[in-house]
Each structure stands twice: as structure tokens, then as C-alpha cells.
Amino acid sequence: MKAPSIKKKSLLLCIAMATSMMLAACSSDDPKAEAGTDTGAGSASTIALDLSHVWPPSHGQETVTVKELIADVEEATNGQVKITSYPGASLAASDGQFDAAATGAIDIGFSVNSYNPNQFPLTSVMELPFMSDQGEKGAKVLWQLYEEFPEFEEEYTGTVPLWLFTSDPGQIFTVGKPVKSLEDLKGMRIRSPSAETNEWLTAIGATPVSMPMNETYEALERGVVDGTIAPWEALLGHSLIDVINYATVGNFYSTTFYATMNENTWDSLGEENQTAIRELTGEKLSMKAAALHDQSGRDAVEQAKEKGVEIYELSEEELDEWKVLINPTIEKWIEKVEGRGLPGQAIYDRAVELSAQ
């Protein structure tokens, strides 16, 4: 067979170069490939992960919890695992963060449990009335419950929870009139954070309106709702301090939050990276995120006073009157959870025991 001519050699070389360029261009369509990602265990290549969450870019959960975690993970994995944060529900809707993580549309989802009312029946124990008077305390209880009761894992199927925590206690914030009694609340449209809160607001005679926190400012400003149940933290984290006039303090409930990673993504990290991430997350990060809410809540109280927000703190005697209508929510929660074949009574009893410690 004859050797190819010089022209033919040149033509073959051009074809080979063009093919190589086309393959490179195709591979660059995958952003993780661009980053040199190789998720195989033991690989020295960069593993690029996306973290999607619901908080605004200026919120402490983004600027402190998430940003510091990103830096810590990169350092602990010797630069192998790099996380990019996407705040403000830019990759998935507020109520779609968990499904996006479970299906692999995103690697890590960080949001509010109650945005998916039927997804987290056991986690919602910490949203029951008067369970905790501090975010850090609630976070410690919630993480311990998660570790003690294997049934919790079913709520997070398809994912691996990285941290779970609770807000500082929720209060009633209103615009048009103060709430100093049960009678004052009757007929008012109140933004509610959870199904459990919906229940006791209805029992009192208010009209609960379910919506994510990031829609609450506009709803208050436009008069869509007359008030909101929310932690003090939300006055600063979501600027509600600019639209509310009154606060009624009763430490009524806590909001719960999750950050969870797609299970396949977790499995692909390799044991060494998993160990490094576990050491940075879990109860440690749960407590840190909750402490941030607590501090923001304390700051919000001071700023609310400075702005002239009228604060009314219910006395123990007054709260006892409220509890007559509010506490039946607890029994109904236990019955509902037990009806799903889950240990509702045992988890509630343990949560109360831990909260009292």
C-alpha cells in the first residue's frame, strides 16, 4: 500500500484537529466538566457542587453560614470540593428545593421544611406551639431527634441531610392594629408559616394565609395580609421591620430549616471527602445557623424599639388563655402522625424531654 501523499497527510491532520476541537467544545457544555470535575472516589480533580437556597444574597444564612462553609469545605478537602452558592431561590422555587436536591437537579438544597407540608411530618414536631424559646436549643433538639429516630430518614429519601435547625421563636407582627388579646386577632388575615400554625390560628378565629417568607413583605405592604407569624429575625433578614407597626410576643412556634445533599452526589464524593464534610456540618453547623438567627432576633428587637414599633408581651396568665385554643393542635398532630404509621407520640415526648434539659 502506498504511503499517503503530503497533501493527504495535511488533510488528515486538519480533520483530526477539527474533530478534537469539536469534542472539546461538546464537553464544555457541561459546567462541571469545565471545572475539571471527576466525581470518582479518590480522584484529584475538582468536584464542583451547586448549593441552592431561599435566602436573599444579603442574608446572614448566605453571607455567614453558606459562605463560611464553602471556604471550610474547600480547605478541608484540599481544594478538591468546590461549592457555588445560588441564593434567592434562583435555581429552584422556595417549595422546590428539596425535590430539586432529591432528583439531582441541584446538588444541595437549603430551605424551609414547612414549605412542603406533607414531606416532613416528624421534623414538624419542632413547629408545634411553645416547643422552644431559642433557636440554638431547638436546633440541638431537632438534630438529636434526627439521629435517634431512624424514621426521620424516610422524610429525606434520596438525599443526605447536612444540617437541620430552628429559628428563634415566632411572634405576631401586624400593620393596622395591635394584637393584645384573642379577640383582637379574630377576623385578621395572618400570614402563616406552617400547617400546624394554620390550625391554631383558625381555632382562634383568624384567617391563616400560607406563603413563603420572601413574599411576605409585599403582602404586608399591599394589605394582602394584616400581619404575619414570624421570628424576630425576619424583621431584619427579610426587611419586615419597614412594614410592620406592632409586635405581640408569645414565643408561639419555631420554623424548621434543612440543608440536604443529593444522595448520588454524596456517594460520589468518596469516603475522605465525606468525612471532611461531616466534620463541618451536622449538629455543629445546625447550632451555628440557629445561633445566627438568635442573634439577628436580638438585634431586631432593639431596632424595632428604635423605630417605634409597639411591642406587647403577653403575660403568663394571658398565655394560659391562648393555650386553651392553641394546645389542641399538639394532640391533633400526634394523631395525624400516628395515623401514618409513625411514632408521633414517642417523638413528641422525646422532644419535650430534650427541650426541658
C-alpha positions in Angstrom: 0.0 0.0 0.0 1.3 3.4 -0.9 2.1 5.9 1.8 -0.2 8.9 1.8 1.0 12.0 -0.1 2.0 15.2 1.7 -1.3 16.8 0.7 -3.3 13.8 2.1 -1.2 13.9 5.3 -2.1 17.6 5.7 -5.7 16.9 5.1 -5.8 14.1 7.6 -4.1 16.3 10.2 -6.6 19.1 9.7 -9.5 16.6 10.1 -8.0 15.2 13.3 -7.5 18.7 14.7 -11.1 19.7 13.8 -12.5 16.6 15.4 -10.5 17.2 18.5 -11.8 20.8 18.7 -15.4 19.7 18.2 -15.1 17.1 21.0 -13.6 19.7 23.4 -16.4 22.1 22.6 -19.1 19.5 23.2 -17.5 18.5 26.6 -17.5 22.2 27.7 -21.3 22.3 27.6 -21.2 20.6 31.0 -20.3 23.2 33.6 -18.9 20.6 35.9 -16.7 19.3 33.1 -15.4 22.8 32.6 -14.4 22.8 36.2 -12.4 19.6 35.7 -14.9 17.6 37.6 -14.4 14.0 38.3 -16.7 12.7 41.0 -15.0 9.3 41.2 -13.7 8.3 44.7 -10.1 9.1 45.1 -9.9 11.4 42.1 -7.7 14.5 42.5 -9.9 16.5 40.1 -12.1 19.3 41.3 -15.7 18.3 42.3 -18.0 21.2 41.6 -21.2 21.3 43.6 -24.1 23.8 43.5 -25.9 24.9 46.6 -29.3 26.4 46.1 -31.2 28.2 48.8 -34.1 30.6 49.6 -32.4 33.4 51.5 -31.6 36.8 49.9 -27.9 37.4 48.9 -27.5 39.8 51.9 -29.0 37.4 54.5 -26.7 36.0 57.2 -27.5 32.4 56.1 -25.8 33.3 52.8 -23.1 35.6 54.0 -22.1 33.6 57.1 -23.4 30.1 57.1 -23.1 29.2 53.5 -20.0 31.3 52.5 -18.0 30.1 55.5 -19.0 26.5 54.8 -17.8 26.9 51.2 -14.4 28.1 52.3 -14.1 25.5 55.1 -15.1 22.6 52.7 -12.5 23.7 50.1 -9.8 23.9 52.8 -10.8 20.6 54.4 -10.8 18.8 51.1 -7.5 20.4 49.9 -9.4 22.2 47.2 -11.0 19.1 45.7 -14.6 20.0 46.6 -15.7 23.5 45.4 -19.3 24.6 46.2 -21.0 27.5 44.4 -24.0 29.2 46.2 -27.1 30.3 44.4 -29.2 32.4 46.8 -32.7 33.8 46.4 -34.3 30.7 45.1 -32.6 31.3 41.7 -32.2 27.6 40.8 -35.4 26.2 42.3 -38.6 27.7 43.9 -38.8 28.0 47.6 -41.0 24.9 47.9 -39.0 23.1 45.2 -35.6 23.0 46.8 -36.0 19.5 48.4 -37.3 17.9 45.2 -34.5 19.5 43.2 -32.0 18.0 45.5 -33.7 14.6 45.7 -33.8 14.3 41.9 -30.3 15.6 41.3 -31.4 18.8 39.6 -29.2 20.5 42.2 -26.6 19.1 44.5 -27.6 20.8 47.8 -30.9 22.3 48.7 -31.3 24.6 51.7 -34.9 25.8 52.6 -37.8 25.8 55.0 -39.4 22.4 55.8 -42.9 23.8 56.1 -42.9 25.0 52.5 -43.6 21.3 51.8 -46.3 20.5 54.4 -46.6 16.7 53.8 -43.0 16.0 53.2 -41.6 16.3 56.8 -44.2 15.1 59.3 -41.7 14.2 62.0 -39.5 17.3 61.6 -42.6 19.4 62.1 -42.7 18.4 65.7 -40.4 21.4 66.4 -43.1 23.7 64.7 -45.6 22.8 67.3 -46.6 25.5 69.8 -44.2 26.5 72.5 -41.6 23.8 71.8 -38.6 26.1 72.2 -37.7 29.6 73.3 -34.4 29.7 71.5 -33.1 28.8 68.0 -30.0 27.1 69.3 -31.9 25.0 71.8 -34.4 24.0 69.1 -31.6 23.1 66.7 -29.9 20.8 69.2 -33.2 19.0 69.9 -34.1 18.6 66.2 -30.7 17.2 65.3 -30.8 14.8 68.2 -34.2 13.6 67.2 -33.0 13.0 63.7 -30.1 10.9 65.0 -32.2 8.9 67.5 -35.2 8.1 65.3 -34.4 6.2 62.0 -37.9 7.1 60.7 -36.6 10.6 60.1 -34.6 9.3 57.2 -37.7 8.5 55.2 -38.6 12.2 55.1 -35.3 12.9 53.3 -35.3 10.0 50.9 -32.9 10.5 48.0 -30.8 12.9 50.0 -28.4 13.1 52.9 -29.2 15.9 55.4 -26.2 18.1 56.2 -27.7 20.3 58.9 -31.2 20.9 60.4 -32.1 23.8 62.7 -34.8 26.0 64.0 -35.5 29.8 64.1 -35.7 32.0 67.1 -39.3 31.9 68.4 -42.1 33.2 66.3 -44.2 36.2 67.3 -47.2 38.0 65.8 -46.4 41.1 63.8 -49.2 43.3 62.5 -49.7 46.5 60.4 -53.1 48.1 61.0 -53.8 47.4 64.7 -52.1 45.8 67.7 -53.0 42.3 69.0 -53.2 42.3 72.7 -56.0 39.6 73.1 -57.6 36.7 71.4 -60.4 38.9 70.5 -58.1 41.3 68.6 -56.9 38.5 66.4 -60.3 37.4 65.3 -61.0 38.1 61.6 -57.5 39.2 60.8 -55.7 37.8 57.8 -52.4 36.4 59.1 -49.6 35.0 57.0 -48.8 31.6 58.4 -45.6 29.6 58.1 -46.9 26.1 58.5 -49.9 23.7 58.6 -49.6 23.5 62.4 -49.8 27.3 62.8 -52.7 27.4 60.3 -54.6 25.1 62.7 -54.3 27.2 65.8 -54.8 30.5 64.0 -58.1 29.1 62.7 -59.1 27.9 66.2 -58.5 31.4 67.5 -60.7 32.9 64.7 -58.0 34.4 62.4 -57.7 33.6 58.7 -54.3 32.0 58.0 -52.7 32.8 54.7 -49.9 30.4 53.6 -47.0 31.9 51.8 -43.2 31.8 51.7 -41.3 34.4 53.7 -39.9 36.0 50.6 -43.4 37.0 49.6 -44.4 38.4 53.0 -43.0 41.9 52.7 -45.1 42.7 49.6 -48.2 41.1 51.1 -47.9 43.2 54.2 -47.2 46.4 52.2 -50.1 45.9 49.9 -52.6 44.9 52.6 -53.0 41.3 51.2 -52.5 40.2 54.9 -53.0 42.2 58.1 -50.0 40.6 59.8 -47.6 37.7 59.9 -46.4 35.0 62.3 -42.6 35.1 62.1 -39.5 35.1 64.1 -37.9 38.4 65.2 -35.0 37.5 62.8 -37.3 38.1 59.8 -37.7 41.7 60.6 -34.1 42.2 59.5 -33.4 39.2 57.3 -36.5 40.0 55.1 -36.9 43.7 55.9 -40.3 43.3 57.6 -39.3 46.0 60.1 -40.1 48.5 57.4 -43.7 47.5 57.0 -44.9 46.4 60.5 -46.1 48.6 63.3 -46.9 46.2 66.1 -45.5 43.1 67.7 -47.2 40.6 70.1 -44.7 38.4 71.9 -45.7 34.9 73.0 -42.9 32.7 71.6 -45.6 30.8 69.7 -43.6 28.4 67.5 -40.4 27.8 65.7 -39.7 27.4 62.0 -37.5 24.5 60.9 -34.9 24.5 58.1 -33.0 21.8 56.2 -29.9 21.6 54.1 -29.6 18.3 52.3 -27.4 16.8 49.5 -28.5 14.6 46.7 -27.7 11.0 47.7 -25.8 10.1 44.5 -23.8 13.3 44.7 -22.9 12.3 48.3 -21.9 8.8 47.3 -19.7 10.1 44.6 -17.6 12.3 46.9 -15.5 9.4 48.3 -15.0 8.5 51.9 -12.3 11.0 52.6 -14.3 14.0 51.4 -17.5 12.7 53.1 -15.6 12.6 56.4 -14.3 16.1 56.0 -17.8 17.4 55.2 -19.4 15.6 58.1 -17.0 17.1 60.5 -18.0 20.6 59.3 -21.8 20.0 59.2 -24.2 18.0 61.4 -25.0 19.3 64.9 -22.1 21.8 64.7 -23.4 23.7 61.7 -27.0 23.3 62.9 -26.2 25.1 66.0 -24.2 27.8 64.2 -27.0 28.5 61.8 -29.5 28.7 64.6 -27.2 31.0 66.7 -27.2 33.4 63.7 -31.0 33.5 63.8 -31.0 34.1 67.6 -28.5 37.0 67.3 -30.4 38.6 64.4 -33.6 38.2 66.5 -32.0 40.1 69.4 -30.8 42.8 67.0 -34.3 43.1 65.5 -35.9 43.7 68.9 -33.5 46.6 69.6 -34.1 48.1 66.1 -37.8 47.7 66.4 -37.8 49.7 69.6 -35.7 52.4 68.0 -38.2 52.6 65.1 -41.2 52.9 67.4 -42.7 49.5 66.8 -45.2 48.9 69.6 -44.3 45.7 71.5 -46.8 43.9 73.7 -45.6 40.9 75.7 -48.3 38.5 76.8 -48.2 37.6 80.5 -48.2 34.0 81.7 -51.9 34.4 82.7 -52.8 35.7 79.2 -50.8 33.0 77.5 -52.7 30.4 79.5 -55.9 31.7 77.9 -54.3 31.4 74.4 -53.1 27.9 75.1 -56.6 26.6 75.7 -57.2 27.2 72.0 -53.7 26.6 70.7 -52.6 23.4 72.5 -55.2 21.1 70.9 -53.0 21.4 67.8 -50.5 19.2 69.6 -52.9 16.3 70.1 -54.1 16.6 66.5 -50.5 16.5 65.3 -49.8 13.3 67.3 -53.0 11.6 65.9 -52.2 12.6 62.4 -48.6 11.4 62.5 -49.6 8.1 64.3 -52.2 7.6 61.6 -49.4 7.5 59.0 -47.8 4.6 61.0 -45.1 6.9 62.5 -44.1 7.2 66.2 -45.7 10.7 66.7 -46.3 10.3 70.5 -42.8 9.0 71.1 -41.1 11.7 69.1 -43.2 14.5 70.7 -42.5 13.1 74.2 -38.8 12.9 73.5 -38.8 16.5 72.0 -40.4 17.8 75.2 -37.9 15.9 77.3 -34.9 17.3 75.4 -36.3 20.8 75.3 -36.5 20.8 79.1 -32.9 19.9 79.5 
